[in-house]
Amino acid sequence: MQLGVRPVTPSGWFAKAFFGPAAITSPDSVLGSIPQFSTDISIGLQDNYNAVSFGYMHMSNAGIFSNINKGRDYLLIEVAFGM
């Protein structure tokens, strides 16, 4: 579950920001525990049926569950088509 906002302008541009808990199945040397936190921000454009966005996501355990806490960063491209 993540909490966040996603306002949309009348022209279809949007920005979203979310934060929430996450879990992974295989801790490693970068993500050192099963419980994690995820933060992501994106900007995009949508019409009535389709959307495209570009964003950034960071996942880490915030140093709470393990001393291994390098975290992992992702660049996101999202494309959604209406049916």
RABEL-V656948 format. One record per residue. N is the residue number from 1. SS is DSSP state (H for helix, E for strand, L for the rest). PSI is psi in whole degrees, 0 to 359 (none if undefined). D_LAST is the distance of its C-alpha to the last C-alpha in Angstrom with 2 decimals. Layout:
n=[N,N]
ss=[SS,SS]
psi=[PSI,PSI]
d_last=[D_LAST,D_LAST]
This chain:
n=[1,2,3,4,5,6,7,8,9,10,11,12,13,14,15,16,17,18,19,20,21,22,23,24,25,26,27,28,29,30,31,32,33,34,35,36,37,38,39,40,41,42,43,44,45,46,47,48,49,50,51,52,53,54,55,56,57,58,59,60,61,62,63,64,65,66,67,68,69,70,71,72,73,74,75,76,77,78,79,80,81,82,83]
ss=[L,E,E,E,E,E,E,E,L,L,L,L,E,E,E,E,E,E,E,E,E,E,E,L,L,L,L,L,L,L,E,L,L,L,E,E,E,E,E,E,E,E,E,E,E,E,L,L,L,L,E,E,E,E,E,E,E,E,E,E,L,L,L,L,L,L,L,L,E,L,L,E,E,E,E,E,E,E,E,E,L,L,L]
psi=[131,149,141,189,154,73,146,132,163,333,356,354,144,159,143,147,128,151,141,173,155,171,145,158,337,90,148,197,349,316,97,10,163,312,135,171,143,134,130,147,143,157,151,185,138,155,201,334,338,158,151,139,161,135,185,139,139,135,131,173,8,18,7,318,347,151,341,108,53,328,171,138,145,144,134,136,123,130,126,134,133,154,none]
d_last=[25.32,25.38,26.43,25.56,24.41,21.55,22.67,20.63,22.62,21.97,21.35,18.45,20.62,20.73,23.00,22.79,25.61,25.69,28.53,28.92,30.34,29.09,30.55,31.07,32.35,34.89,37.00,38.60,40.98,38.45,36.68,39.64,38.36,35.55,34.92,33.41,32.12,29.12,28.86,26.12,25.66,23.04,22.43,19.34,17.54,14.31,12.98,10.82,7.47,9.11,12.30,15.17,18.32,21.67,23.83,26.73,27.23,30.61,31.36,34.90,37.03,38.88,42.16,42.17,41.78,43.41,45.54,43.18,40.74,39.86,36.16,33.35,31.41,28.00,26.24,22.48,19.79,16.28,13.20,9.75,6.56,3.77,0.00]
